Amino acid sequence: MVLTPVILILFFFFLSISRDILTSPSLWQYAVLLNRFGYHFELEKDLHLKGYRRLFQGSLPYYPKSMKCYLSGTPDRMASEKHQVGNLKKYYLLNAASLLPVLALELRDGEKVLDLCAAPGGKSVSLLQCAWPGFLHCNEYDSLRWRRLRQTLESFVPQPLRNVIKVSELDGREIGDAQPETFDKVLVDAPCSNDRSWLSAIKALCPGGLLVYSTCTLSKAENQDVINEVLNSCSNIVPVDLREIAKNCSQDFTFAPTGQECGLLVIPEKGKAWGPMYVAKLKKLHSMKKL
């Protein structure tokens, strides 16, 4: 879809607002994602007393009850918990907008999931708050980030559940050929569109499966242009409308126009300093011999 002059004007207006937030650390906000595998009754009570509220409560039809994320209306950051071998952390600090790609996957119990660019592990941890996957493959090619990913999972995931999790250090561009049509859901939180990880992700996705592509940039080249290339290159891939999510989450997030029904762009503004986060959702209709 071509960006009209009106959409372009609105986009650059939102861009100027978000830059002011991104360059002002005193305005940054952090959400608190509770770890459902740890006991956190006292933590929830403390968050309520401090004025925190539940994110997304009742706003999304497929929002999992097991996911609990709290945020404050003012800039605030809780202290991060230290990694302790054998002890699970109670919460994970994150940008609340980073939960949108996870929720867009609509993960169900027993499904096979690929987190293609998984480090530092926040989205993998968030996925596990939504459902009990039959298999979760977390991949990270960079060795330093891979070690951080492993430590994050050790800090938040109980030992029995780790039996269904694979943590690999593979080139993401090769996974599709190594594991073709293996996964029900694939998340590509892309560090850069130039590596064409999306092509490997499509190969790894089962027919009928969902792929969510996300970035933390405002760049059209890394966002809308990538999705347009996918749709133009792969006849078995169709867009999935995300406008309902934007409508239901407008209280918590500010969305800039993207010119796409399947793509959302969260931009930070004062009081809702979440993002930037681009999210697009696609569905694979059937197999193709060559992509």
C-alpha positions in Angstrom: 0.0 0.0 0.0 1.3 3.4 -0.9 1.6 6.1 1.8 -0.6 9.0 0.8 0.5 12.6 1.4 -1.8 12.9 4.4 -0.4 9.7 6.0 3.1 10.9 5.3 2.4 14.2 7.1 0.9 12.4 10.1 3.9 10.0 10.1 6.5 12.8 10.3 4.4 14.6 12.9 4.5 11.5 15.1 8.1 11.0 14.3 9.0 14.4 15.7 7.1 13.7 18.9 8.8 10.3 19.4 12.3 11.7 18.9 11.7 14.1 21.8 10.8 11.2 24.1 13.6 8.9 22.9 16.2 11.6 23.6 14.9 12.3 27.1 15.7 9.4 29.5 13.8 11.1 32.3 10.5 10.4 30.3 11.2 6.7 29.7 8.8 4.1 31.2 9.2 0.5 32.0 6.5 -2.2 32.4 6.7 -5.0 34.9 6.0 -8.5 33.4 5.3 -11.0 36.2 6.8 -14.4 35.9 3.9 -16.9 36.3 6.4 -19.6 37.4 7.2 -17.7 40.5 5.0 -16.7 43.5 4.3 -13.0 43.3 1.3 -12.2 45.4 3.2 -9.7 47.6 4.8 -8.2 44.5 1.3 -7.6 42.9 0.1 -6.1 46.2 3.1 -3.7 46.2 2.6 -2.7 42.6 -1.1 -1.8 43.3 0.0 0.3 46.3 2.4 2.1 44.1 -0.3 3.0 41.6 0.6 0.4 38.9 -2.3 -1.0 36.8 -2.8 -4.1 34.6 -2.0 -3.7 31.0 -4.5 -4.9 28.3 -7.0 -6.1 31.0 -10.1 -7.0 29.1 -9.1 -5.2 25.9 -8.1 -8.1 23.7 -10.3 -11.2 22.9 -7.3 -13.6 23.0 -5.3 -12.0 25.9 -4.1 -14.9 28.1 -5.2 -14.8 31.7 -1.8 -16.2 32.7 0.0 -13.1 31.5 0.2 -10.3 34.0 1.9 -7.0 33.1 1.8 -3.9 35.2 2.7 -0.3 34.3 2.7 3.1 35.9 1.4 6.2 34.3 4.6 8.1 35.3 8.2 7.4 34.5 9.4 4.8 36.9 11.8 1.9 37.0 12.0 -0.9 39.5 15.3 -2.4 40.4 16.3 -5.3 38.2 16.6 -8.7 39.9 20.1 -10.3 39.9 20.6 -13.7 38.3 20.8 -16.5 40.9 21.4 -20.1 39.9 18.5 -22.2 41.1 16.2 -19.3 41.9 13.6 -18.0 39.4 13.1 -14.3 39.0 9.7 -12.8 39.8 9.5 -10.2 37.1 11.0 -8.9 33.9 11.3 -5.2 33.0 10.4 -4.3 29.5 9.0 -1.9 27.0 5.3 -2.6 27.1 5.0 -2.4 23.3 7.3 -5.4 23.0 4.4 -7.5 24.1 2.3 -6.7 21.0 4.3 -9.1 18.7 3.9 -11.8 21.3 0.2 -11.3 21.6 -0.2 -11.1 17.9 1.0 -14.7 17.6 -2.0 -15.9 19.5 0.0 -18.8 21.0 -2.0 -21.8 22.1 -0.9 -24.7 24.3 0.9 -27.5 22.5 2.0 -25.4 19.5 5.5 -25.5 18.1 7.1 -22.0 18.1 10.2 -20.5 16.6 11.7 -17.3 18.1 14.2 -16.8 15.3 16.2 -13.8 16.7 15.5 -14.4 20.3 18.2 -12.6 22.4 18.1 -11.1 24.9 15.1 -13.3 25.7 12.3 -11.0 26.7 9.9 -12.1 24.0 10.7 -15.8 24.7 9.9 -15.2 28.3 6.7 -13.4 27.3 5.7 -16.3 25.0 5.9 -18.7 28.0 3.6 -16.4 30.0 0.9 -16.9 27.4 0.8 -20.7 26.9 2.6 -24.0 27.3 4.2 -24.7 23.9 4.7 -28.2 22.7 8.2 -27.0 21.6 9.9 -23.6 21.7 13.0 -23.1 19.6 14.9 -20.0 20.7 17.7 -19.0 18.3 20.4 -16.4 18.4 23.4 -16.3 16.0 25.6 -13.8 18.0 27.5 -15.7 20.6 27.5 -13.0 23.3 23.7 -12.4 22.9 23.2 -16.2 22.8 24.8 -16.5 26.3 22.5 -13.8 27.6 19.5 -15.6 26.1 20.4 -18.8 27.9 20.9 -17.0 31.2 17.5 -15.2 30.8 15.7 -18.5 30.2 17.4 -20.1 33.2 16.3 -17.1 35.3 12.6 -17.4 34.4 11.8 -20.9 33.3 11.5 -23.9 35.7 13.5 -27.0 34.9 10.6 -29.2 33.7 9.6 -26.7 31.1 13.1 -26.4 29.8 12.8 -29.9 28.4 10.6 -28.5 25.6 12.9 -25.5 24.9 15.8 -25.6 22.4 18.3 -22.8 22.5 20.5 -22.7 19.4 23.3 -20.5 18.0 22.5 -20.9 14.3 22.5 -18.6 11.3 18.8 -17.7 11.1 18.9 -17.8 7.4 19.6 -21.5 7.5 16.9 -22.7 9.9 14.1 -22.7 7.2 16.1 -25.2 5.1 17.1 -27.3 8.1 13.6 -27.4 9.6 11.1 -26.9 6.8 7.4 -26.5 7.7 8.0 -27.4 11.3 6.5 -24.6 13.3 2.9 -23.4 13.9 4.0 -19.9 14.9 7.2 -18.0 14.0 8.4 -14.7 15.6 11.0 -12.7 13.7 12.1 -9.8 15.9 14.5 -8.7 13.3 17.8 -6.9 14.1 18.1 -5.9 10.4 16.0 -6.6 7.3 19.1 -7.0 5.2 19.8 -10.5 6.5 16.5 -11.7 4.9 15.6 -13.8 8.0 12.0 -13.5 7.0 12.6 -15.9 4.0 13.9 -18.6 6.3 11.0 -18.0 8.7 8.5 -18.6 5.9 10.2 -21.8 5.0 10.1 -23.0 8.6 6.4 -22.2 9.0 3.7 -24.8 8.6 0.9 -24.2 6.1 -1.8 -22.4 7.9 0.7 -21.0 10.4 1.2 -17.4 11.5 4.3 -15.3 11.3 4.9 -12.1 13.2 7.6 -9.7 12.1 8.7 -6.9 14.5 11.4 -4.3 14.8 12.2 -1.5 17.3 12.8 1.1 14.6 10.8 3.9 13.0 12.5 3.2 9.6 10.0 2.5 6.8 12.8 0.6 4.9 13.0 -1.8 7.9 9.3 -2.0 8.4 6.6 -1.5 5.7 9.1 -2.1 2.9 10.1 -5.5 4.2 6.5 -6.6 4.5 5.7 -5.3 1.1 8.7 -7.3 -0.3 7.4 -10.5 1.4 3.9 -10.1 0.0 5.2 -9.3 -3.5 7.7 -12.2 -3.4 5.6 -15.0 -1.8 2.2 -15.8 -3.3 1.4 -18.2 -0.5 1.7 -15.5 2.2 -1.3 -13.2 3.0 -1.6 -10.2 5.4 -3.6 -10.5 8.7 -5.5 -7.4 9.8 -4.2 -5.9 13.0 -6.5 -2.9 13.2 -8.6 -4.5 16.0 -5.5 -4.6 18.2 -4.7 -1.0 17.6 -8.3 0.0 18.3 -8.4 -2.0 21.6 -5.0 -0.8 22.8 -5.3 2.9 21.9 -5.7 3.7 25.6 -2.2 2.4 26.4 -0.3 3.0 23.1 0.0 5.7 20.4 -0.1 4.3 16.9 1.4 6.1 13.9 -0.1 5.5 10.5 1.7 2.8 8.4 -0.5 2.5 5.3 -0.9 -1.2 6.1 -3.8 -3.1 7.6 -1.4 -5.9 8.7 1.2 -3.5 10.2 1.2 -1.4 13.4 3.7 1.2 14.5 3.8 2.2 18.2 5.5 5.5 18.8 6.3 7.0 22.2 4.8 10.1 23.5 4.8 11.7 26.9 2.8 9.6 29.4 2.8 6.7 27.0 6.5 6.3 26.3 6.2 2.9 24.7 8.0 2.0 21.5 9.1 2.4 18.9 7.7 -1.0 17.9 6.6 -2.1 14.5 4.5 -5.3 14.3 3.2 -7.1 11.2 1.3 -10.3 11.0 1.2 -12.8 8.1 -0.3 -16.2 7.3 1.1 -19.0 5.2 -1.6 -20.5 3.1 0.2 -23.5 1.6 3.5 -24.9 0.6 5.7 -23.8 -2.2 8.5 -25.7 -3.8 10.7 -22.7 -4.0 10.7 -19.3 -2.2 
